[in-house]
Amino acid sequence: MDRTRALVESSLLVALSAVLFLAGHFLPLVGMVFSLVCPAPLVVLGLRHSLGRAVLGVVAATIISAAFTGVVGALFFCFGFGFLGIALGALGRRFDRAVDIILYGILVSLGSKLLLMVIAIKLTGINPFGLEEAEILPMIERISSVYSSLGMSKESLSTAREQMRATLSLIPLIFPALLVMAATVDCFLSYIVSAAVLKRLGRETLPQLPEFSLWRFPKSIFWALVASLALQLAGTYQPSMAFLQKTALNLRLLVTTLFFFQGLAVGWFFMGSRGLGRFLKVALTLVVMVVPFFAQLVLILGIIDVWFDLRSRFRGGRE
């Protein structure tokens, strides 16, 4: 690719990404679709051009976004979409497995979100890692006033306030785990959408992810669960070391989420083996997600599968 052609193409990709972001910012409802597609041009940029040129492209797109959305919107584009997009492209050029690309992409997404959070703390003075009671109460009051205007009774409003207080007080404790989850979901969705767009264009493509029914996590995550329980026990006997309990809570939340998805993968596999259609499998999965009892069963199923590989045993039994 000659220099002029490369410059023109990278400029068009940068402009397209900025336009998609602005459409997502200004258009209600349908804007969410544009936001999901926004990283795709940057992935192409990372795939076809050098990392230095891709970074310059993100900087240019950030400046364009700033002209229309202000500094806050531009920062959100840069750290929310920009660096993740070109990172996925650059990683796609280097690795052949989708799992490797996503794992490193999650690290990039997490780093970008941490930088964005540091900037947000400097601008707003609010630290989500350590919200105080004085900062939580105004949030509860604003939400309560909305409920009150909708005609909620005083008894129900009092119950709702207590639930909100408990939930908002928990968020600072589990915020590290929530940040990791957000980075994972962000990276995964960007990868899926970008891969679909690239496949549609018929040019460079990203490696295909394995089918969900084949997903398996390493056995080491079980020992991470054990470590979280040990940390919680140590924190109980050492109240002065509060960080132990907080670390245990975040680690257990992350590990149980992995077990849950492995259990869902097992369920997806068995539903497929029984000939259930995609619509019915999705419907049953949604039921599992919203009914706590079924969710607990799926979590236990995931833990069992880590050790006994139920899918291999099922396939072996049918041979």
C-alpha positions as a Markdown table, in Angstrom:
| # | Residue | x | y | z |
|---|---|---|---|---|
| 1 | Met | 0.0 | 0.0 | 0.0 |
| 2 | Asp | 1.6 | 3.3 | -1.1 |
| 3 | Arg | 1.9 | 6.2 | 1.3 |
| 4 | Thr | -0.8 | 8.4 | -0.3 |
| 5 | Arg | -3.4 | 5.6 | -0.5 |
| 6 | Ala | -2.6 | 4.6 | 3.1 |
| 7 | Leu | -3.1 | 8.2 | 4.3 |
| 8 | Val | -6.4 | 8.5 | 2.5 |
| 9 | Glu | -7.8 | 5.2 | 3.8 |
| 10 | Ser | -6.7 | 5.9 | 7.4 |
| 11 | Ser | -8.3 | 9.4 | 7.2 |
| 12 | Leu | -11.6 | 7.9 | 5.9 |
| 13 | Leu | -11.6 | 5.2 | 8.7 |
| 14 | Val | -11.0 | 7.9 | 11.3 |
| 15 | Ala | -13.7 | 10.1 | 10.0 |
| 16 | Leu | -16.2 | 7.2 | 9.8 |
| 17 | Ser | -15.5 | 6.2 | 13.4 |
| 18 | Ala | -16.0 | 9.7 | 14.6 |
| 19 | Val | -19.3 | 10.0 | 12.6 |
| 20 | Leu | -20.6 | 6.8 | 14.1 |
| 21 | Phe | -19.7 | 7.9 | 17.6 |
| 22 | Leu | -21.5 | 11.3 | 17.0 |
| 23 | Ala | -24.5 | 9.5 | 15.6 |
| 24 | Gly | -24.6 | 7.3 | 18.7 |
| 25 | His | -24.2 | 10.4 | 20.9 |
| 26 | Phe | -27.0 | 12.5 | 19.4 |
| 27 | Leu | -29.5 | 10.0 | 18.1 |
| 28 | Pro | -31.9 | 8.5 | 20.8 |
| 29 | Leu | -32.4 | 4.7 | 20.9 |
| 30 | Val | -30.9 | 3.9 | 17.5 |
| 31 | Gly | -27.8 | 5.6 | 18.6 |
| 32 | Met | -26.9 | 2.5 | 20.6 |
| 33 | Val | -26.5 | 0.6 | 17.4 |
| 34 | Phe | -24.1 | 3.2 | 16.0 |
| 35 | Ser | -22.1 | 3.1 | 19.2 |
| 36 | Leu | -21.7 | -0.7 | 18.9 |
| 37 | Val | -20.4 | -0.3 | 15.3 |
| 38 | Cys | -18.2 | 2.6 | 16.2 |
| 39 | Pro | -15.0 | 0.6 | 17.0 |
| 40 | Ala | -15.2 | -1.4 | 13.7 |
| 41 | Pro | -13.4 | 1.2 | 11.5 |
| 42 | Leu | -10.7 | 1.6 | 14.1 |
| 43 | Val | -10.2 | -2.2 | 14.1 |
| 44 | Val | -9.7 | -2.1 | 10.4 |
| 45 | Leu | -7.3 | 0.8 | 11.0 |
| 46 | Gly | -5.3 | -1.3 | 13.5 |
| 47 | Leu | -5.3 | -4.3 | 11.1 |
| 48 | Arg | -4.1 | -2.5 | 8.0 |
| 49 | His | -1.8 | 0.2 | 9.4 |
| 50 | Ser | 1.0 | 0.6 | 11.8 |
| 51 | Leu | 0.3 | 1.1 | 15.5 |
| 52 | Gly | 1.7 | 4.7 | 15.4 |
| 53 | Arg | -0.5 | 5.7 | 12.5 |
| 54 | Ala | -3.5 | 4.1 | 14.2 |
| 55 | Val | -2.8 | 6.1 | 17.4 |
| 56 | Leu | -2.6 | 9.3 | 15.5 |
| 57 | Gly | -5.9 | 8.4 | 13.8 |
| 58 | Val | -7.5 | 8.0 | 17.2 |
| 59 | Val | -6.1 | 11.4 | 18.3 |
| 60 | Ala | -7.6 | 13.0 | 15.2 |
| 61 | Ala | -11.0 | 11.3 | 15.8 |
| 62 | Thr | -10.9 | 12.5 | 19.4 |
| 63 | Ile | -10.4 | 16.1 | 18.3 |
| 64 | Ile | -13.3 | 15.8 | 15.8 |
| 65 | Ser | -15.5 | 14.4 | 18.6 |
| 66 | Ala | -14.4 | 17.2 | 21.0 |
| 67 | Ala | -15.6 | 19.8 | 18.4 |
| 68 | Phe | -19.2 | 18.5 | 18.7 |
| 69 | Thr | -19.5 | 16.9 | 22.1 |
| 70 | Gly | -17.0 | 18.8 | 24.2 |
| 71 | Val | -14.1 | 17.4 | 26.3 |
| 72 | Val | -16.1 | 14.9 | 28.2 |
| 73 | Gly | -17.5 | 13.3 | 25.1 |
| 74 | Ala | -14.1 | 13.2 | 23.4 |
| 75 | Leu | -12.5 | 11.5 | 26.4 |
| 76 | Phe | -15.3 | 8.9 | 26.4 |
| 77 | Phe | -14.7 | 8.2 | 22.7 |
| 78 | Cys | -10.9 | 8.0 | 23.1 |
| 79 | Phe | -10.8 | 5.8 | 26.2 |
| 80 | Gly | -14.1 | 4.0 | 25.6 |
| 81 | Phe | -13.8 | 3.1 | 21.9 |
| 82 | Gly | -10.6 | 4.5 | 20.4 |
| 83 | Phe | -7.7 | 2.7 | 22.0 |
| 84 | Leu | -9.7 | -0.6 | 22.3 |
| 85 | Gly | -10.5 | -0.5 | 18.6 |
| 86 | Ile | -7.0 | -0.1 | 17.3 |
| 87 | Ala | -5.7 | -2.6 | 20.0 |
| 88 | Leu | -8.1 | -5.3 | 18.7 |
| 89 | Gly | -6.9 | -4.6 | 15.2 |
| 90 | Ala | -3.2 | -4.7 | 16.1 |
| 91 | Leu | -3.8 | -7.8 | 18.2 |
| 92 | Gly | -5.7 | -9.4 | 15.3 |
| 93 | Arg | -2.7 | -8.9 | 13.1 |
| 94 | Arg | -0.4 | -10.6 | 15.7 |
| 95 | Phe | -2.4 | -13.5 | 17.1 |
| 96 | Asp | -4.3 | -16.3 | 15.4 |
| 97 | Arg | -6.7 | -17.2 | 18.2 |
| 98 | Ala | -9.7 | -15.2 | 19.2 |
| 99 | Val | -9.2 | -16.0 | 22.9 |
| 100 | Asp | -5.7 | -14.5 | 22.9 |
| 101 | Ile | -6.9 | -11.3 | 21.2 |
| 102 | Ile | -9.8 | -10.9 | 23.6 |
| 103 | Leu | -7.7 | -11.6 | 26.7 |
| 104 | Tyr | -5.2 | -8.9 | 25.7 |
| 105 | Gly | -8.0 | -6.7 | 24.6 |
| 106 | Ile | -9.6 | -6.9 | 28.0 |
| 107 | Leu | -6.4 | -5.6 | 29.5 |
| 108 | Val | -6.3 | -2.7 | 27.1 |
| 109 | Ser | -10.0 | -2.0 | 27.9 |
| 110 | Leu | -9.4 | -2.1 | 31.6 |
| 111 | Gly | -6.4 | 0.2 | 31.4 |
| 112 | Ser | -8.4 | 2.7 | 29.3 |
| 113 | Lys | -11.2 | 2.7 | 31.8 |
| 114 | Leu | -8.8 | 3.1 | 34.7 |
| 115 | Leu | -7.3 | 6.2 | 33.0 |
| 116 | Leu | -10.7 | 7.5 | 32.2 |
| 117 | Met | -11.7 | 7.0 | 35.8 |
| 118 | Val | -8.6 | 8.8 | 37.1 |
| 119 | Ile | -9.5 | 11.8 | 34.8 |
| 120 | Ala | -13.1 | 11.7 | 36.0 |
| 121 | Ile | -12.0 | 11.7 | 39.6 |
| 122 | Lys | -9.8 | 14.8 | 38.9 |
| 123 | Leu | -12.7 | 16.6 | 37.2 |
| 124 | Thr | -15.5 | 15.7 | 39.5 |
| 125 | Gly | -13.8 | 14.9 | 42.8 |
| 126 | Ile | -15.9 | 11.8 | 43.2 |
| 127 | Asn | -14.0 | 8.6 | 43.8 |
| 128 | Pro | -16.3 | 5.5 | 43.1 |
| 129 | Phe | -13.8 | 3.3 | 45.1 |
| 130 | Gly | -14.7 | 5.2 | 48.3 |
| 131 | Leu | -18.1 | 6.8 | 48.2 |
| 132 | Glu | -19.0 | 8.3 | 51.6 |
| 133 | Glu | -22.4 | 8.3 | 53.2 |
| 134 | Ala | -22.7 | 12.0 | 52.5 |
| 135 | Glu | -22.3 | 11.3 | 48.8 |
| 136 | Ile | -24.7 | 8.4 | 48.7 |
| 137 | Leu | -27.6 | 10.1 | 50.5 |
| 138 | Pro | -28.2 | 12.8 | 47.8 |
| 139 | Met | -28.5 | 10.0 | 45.2 |
| 140 | Ile | -31.1 | 8.2 | 47.3 |
| 141 | Glu | -33.0 | 11.4 | 47.8 |
| 142 | Arg | -33.1 | 12.2 | 44.1 |
| 143 | Ile | -34.3 | 8.7 | 43.2 |
| 144 | Ser | -36.9 | 8.7 | 46.1 |
| 145 | Ser | -38.3 | 12.0 | 44.8 |
| 146 | Val | -38.9 | 10.4 | 41.5 |
| 147 | Tyr | -40.7 | 7.4 | 43.1 |
| 148 | Ser | -42.7 | 9.7 | 45.3 |
| 149 | Ser | -43.9 | 11.7 | 42.2 |
| 150 | Leu | -45.1 | 8.4 | 40.7 |
| 151 | Gly | -47.4 | 7.8 | 43.6 |
| 152 | Met | -45.4 | 5.2 | 45.6 |
| 153 | Ser | -46.8 | 4.8 | 49.2 |
| 154 | Lys | -44.7 | 5.9 | 52.2 |
| 155 | Glu | -44.2 | 2.3 | 53.3 |
| 156 | Ser | -43.0 | 1.1 | 49.9 |
| 157 | Leu | -40.9 | 4.2 | 49.6 |
| 158 | Ser | -39.2 | 3.5 | 53.0 |
| 159 | Thr | -38.4 | -0.1 | 51.9 |
| 160 | Ala | -37.1 | 1.1 | 48.6 |
| 161 | Arg | -34.8 | 3.7 | 50.3 |
| 162 | Glu | -33.3 | 1.0 | 52.5 |
| 163 | Gln | -32.7 | -1.3 | 49.5 |
| 164 | Met | -31.1 | 1.6 | 47.6 |
| 165 | Arg | -28.9 | 2.5 | 50.6 |
| 166 | Ala | -27.7 | -1.2 | 50.9 |
| 167 | Thr | -27.0 | -1.4 | 47.1 |
| 168 | Leu | -25.2 | 1.9 | 46.8 |
| 169 | Ser | -23.1 | 1.1 | 49.9 |
| 170 | Leu | -22.1 | -2.2 | 48.3 |
| 171 | Ile | -21.0 | -0.7 | 45.0 |
| 172 | Pro | -17.8 | 0.9 | 46.3 |
| 173 | Leu | -16.8 | -2.5 | 47.8 |
| 174 | Ile | -17.3 | -4.4 | 44.5 |
| 175 | Phe | -16.3 | -1.6 | 42.1 |
| 176 | Pro | -13.0 | -3.3 | 41.1 |
| 177 | Ala | -14.9 | -6.4 | 40.0 |
| 178 | Leu | -17.5 | -4.3 | 38.2 |
| 179 | Leu | -14.8 | -2.5 | 36.4 |
| 180 | Val | -13.2 | -5.7 | 35.2 |
| 181 | Met | -16.7 | -7.0 | 34.1 |
| 182 | Ala | -17.3 | -3.8 | 32.2 |
| 183 | Ala | -14.0 | -4.0 | 30.4 |
| 184 | Thr | -14.7 | -7.7 | 29.5 |
| 185 | Val | -18.2 | -7.0 | 28.2 |
| 186 | Asp | -16.9 | -3.9 | 26.3 |
| 187 | Cys | -14.1 | -5.8 | 24.6 |
| 188 | Phe | -16.3 | -8.8 | 23.8 |
| 189 | Leu | -19.0 | -6.8 | 22.2 |
| 190 | Ser | -16.5 | -4.7 | 20.2 |
| 191 | Tyr | -14.9 | -7.9 | 19.0 |
| 192 | Ile | -18.1 | -9.6 | 18.0 |
| 193 | Val | -19.5 | -6.6 | 16.2 |
| 194 | Ser | -16.2 | -5.7 | 14.5 |
| 195 | Ala | -15.7 | -9.3 | 13.3 |
| 196 | Ala | -19.2 | -9.4 | 11.9 |
| 197 | Val | -18.7 | -6.1 | 10.0 |
| 198 | Leu | -15.3 | -7.2 | 8.7 |
| 199 | Lys | -16.8 | -10.5 | 7.5 |
| 200 | Arg | -19.5 | -8.6 | 5.8 |
| 201 | Leu | -17.0 | -6.4 | 4.0 |
| 202 | Gly | -15.1 | -9.5 | 2.9 |
| 203 | Arg | -11.6 | -8.0 | 3.6 |
| 204 | Glu | -9.4 | -8.6 | 6.6 |
| 205 | Thr | -11.2 | -10.7 | 9.2 |
| 206 | Leu | -10.7 | -11.5 | 12.9 |
| 207 | Pro | -10.4 | -15.1 | 14.1 |
| 208 | Gln | -13.7 | -16.7 | 14.9 |
| 209 | Leu | -14.7 | -17.4 | 18.5 |
| 210 | Pro | -15.4 | -21.0 | 19.6 |
| 211 | Glu | -19.1 | -21.8 | 19.9 |
| 212 | Phe | -20.6 | -20.9 | 23.2 |
| 213 | Ser | -21.5 | -24.5 | 23.9 |
| 214 | Leu | -17.7 | -25.4 | 23.9 |
| 215 | Trp | -16.6 | -22.7 | 26.3 |
| 216 | Arg | -14.4 | -24.0 | 29.1 |
| 217 | Phe | -12.4 | -22.1 | 31.7 |
| 218 | Pro | -9.2 | -23.6 | 33.3 |
| 219 | Lys | -9.4 | -25.5 | 36.6 |
| 220 | Ser | -7.3 | -22.8 | 38.3 |
| 221 | Ile | -10.4 | -20.7 | 38.7 |
| 222 | Phe | -11.6 | -23.2 | 41.3 |
| 223 | Trp | -8.5 | -22.5 | 43.4 |
| 224 | Ala | -9.2 | -18.7 | 42.9 |
| 225 | Leu | -12.6 | -19.4 | 44.6 |
| 226 | Val | -10.8 | -21.3 | 47.4 |
| 227 | Ala | -8.4 | -18.3 | 47.7 |
| 228 | Ser | -11.3 | -15.9 | 48.0 |
| 229 | Leu | -12.8 | -18.0 | 50.9 |
| 230 | Ala | -9.4 | -18.1 | 52.6 |
| 231 | Leu | -9.1 | -14.3 | 52.3 |
| 232 | Gln | -12.5 | -13.8 | 53.7 |
| 233 | Leu | -11.7 | -16.1 | 56.7 |
| 234 | Ala | -8.4 | -14.2 | 57.3 |
| 235 | Gly | -10.3 | -10.9 | 57.2 |
| 236 | Thr | -12.8 | -12.1 | 59.7 |
| 237 | Tyr | -10.0 | -12.9 | 62.2 |
| 238 | Gln | -8.1 | -9.7 | 61.3 |
| 239 | Pro | -10.7 | -6.9 | 61.3 |
| 240 | Ser | -7.9 | -4.3 | 61.0 |
| 241 | Met | -7.0 | -5.6 | 57.6 |
| 242 | Ala | -10.3 | -4.7 | 55.9 |
| 243 | Phe | -8.7 | -4.9 | 52.4 |
| 244 | Leu | -8.7 | -8.8 | 52.8 |
| 245 | Gln | -12.5 | -8.9 | 53.0 |
| 246 | Lys | -12.8 | -6.5 | 50.0 |
| 247 | Thr | -10.3 | -8.5 | 47.9 |
| 248 | Ala | -12.2 | -11.7 | 48.8 |
| 249 | Leu | -15.5 | -10.2 | 47.8 |
| 250 | Asn | -14.3 | -9.0 | 44.4 |
| 251 | Leu | -12.4 | -12.2 | 43.6 |
| 252 | Arg | -15.4 | -14.3 | 44.5 |
| 253 | Leu | -17.7 | -12.2 | 42.4 |
| 254 | Leu | -15.4 | -12.6 | 39.4 |
| 255 | Val | -14.9 | -16.3 | 39.8 |
| 256 | Thr | -18.5 | -17.1 | 40.4 |
| 257 | Thr | -19.4 | -15.2 | 37.2 |
| 258 | Leu | -17.0 | -17.4 | 35.3 |
| 259 | Phe | -18.5 | -20.5 | 36.8 |
| 260 | Phe | -22.0 | -19.2 | 35.9 |
| 261 | Phe | -21.1 | -18.8 | 32.3 |
| 262 | Gln | -19.4 | -22.2 | 32.1 |
| 263 | Gly | -22.7 | -23.7 | 33.5 |
| 264 | Leu | -24.6 | -21.8 | 30.9 |
| 265 | Ala | -22.3 | -23.2 | 28.2 |
| 266 | Val | -23.0 | -26.7 | 29.5 |
| 267 | Gly | -26.7 | -26.1 | 29.4 |
| 268 | Trp | -26.4 | -24.6 | 25.9 |
| 269 | Phe | -24.5 | -27.8 | 24.8 |
| 270 | Phe | -27.2 | -30.2 | 26.2 |
| 271 | Met | -30.0 | -28.1 | 24.8 |
| 272 | Gly | -28.3 | -28.3 | 21.4 |
| 273 | Ser | -27.8 | -32.0 | 21.7 |
| 274 | Arg | -31.6 | -32.4 | 22.2 |
| 275 | Gly | -32.3 | -30.4 | 19.1 |
| 276 | Leu | -33.7 | -27.3 | 20.7 |
| 277 | Gly | -33.8 | -24.2 | 18.4 |
| 278 | Arg | -31.8 | -21.1 | 19.0 |
| 279 | Phe | -34.9 | -19.1 | 20.0 |
| 280 | Leu | -35.9 | -21.6 | 22.7 |
| 281 | Lys | -32.3 | -21.8 | 24.0 |
| 282 | Val | -32.1 | -18.1 | 24.3 |
| 283 | Ala | -35.5 | -17.9 | 26.1 |
| 284 | Leu | -34.5 | -20.6 | 28.6 |
| 285 | Thr | -31.2 | -18.8 | 29.2 |
| 286 | Leu | -33.0 | -15.6 | 30.0 |
| 287 | Val | -35.2 | -17.5 | 32.4 |
| 288 | Val | -32.2 | -18.9 | 34.2 |
| 289 | Met | -30.7 | -15.4 | 34.4 |
| 290 | Val | -33.7 | -13.8 | 36.1 |
| 291 | Val | -34.7 | -16.7 | 38.4 |
| 292 | Pro | -32.2 | -16.9 | 41.3 |
| 293 | Phe | -32.9 | -20.6 | 42.1 |
| 294 | Phe | -32.1 | -21.6 | 38.5 |
| 295 | Ala | -29.1 | -19.3 | 38.4 |
| 296 | Gln | -27.7 | -21.1 | 41.5 |
| 297 | Leu | -28.2 | -24.5 | 39.9 |
| 298 | Val | -26.3 | -23.3 | 36.8 |
| 299 | Leu | -23.5 | -22.0 | 38.9 |
| 300 | Ile | -23.1 | -25.3 | 40.7 |
| 301 | Leu | -23.2 | -27.0 | 37.2 |
| 302 | Gly | -20.3 | -24.9 | 36.1 |
| 303 | Ile | -18.3 | -25.8 | 39.2 |
| 304 | Ile | -18.9 | -29.5 | 38.6 |
| 305 | Asp | -18.0 | -29.2 | 34.9 |
| 306 | Val | -14.7 | -27.6 | 35.7 |
| 307 | Trp | -13.6 | -30.9 | 37.3 |
| 308 | Phe | -15.6 | -33.6 | 35.5 |
| 309 | Asp | -16.0 | -32.1 | 31.9 |
| 310 | Leu | -19.6 | -33.2 | 31.6 |
| 311 | Arg | -19.7 | -32.5 | 27.8 |
| 312 | Ser | -16.9 | -34.9 | 27.0 |
| 313 | Arg | -18.4 | -37.6 | 29.2 |
| 314 | Phe | -21.7 | -37.1 | 27.4 |
| 315 | Arg | -20.1 | -37.3 | 24.0 |
| 316 | Gly | -18.1 | -40.3 | 25.1 |
| 317 | Gly | -21.2 | -42.1 | 26.3 |
| 318 | Arg | -22.9 | -41.7 | 22.9 |
| 319 | Glu | -20.0 | -43.1 | 20.9 |
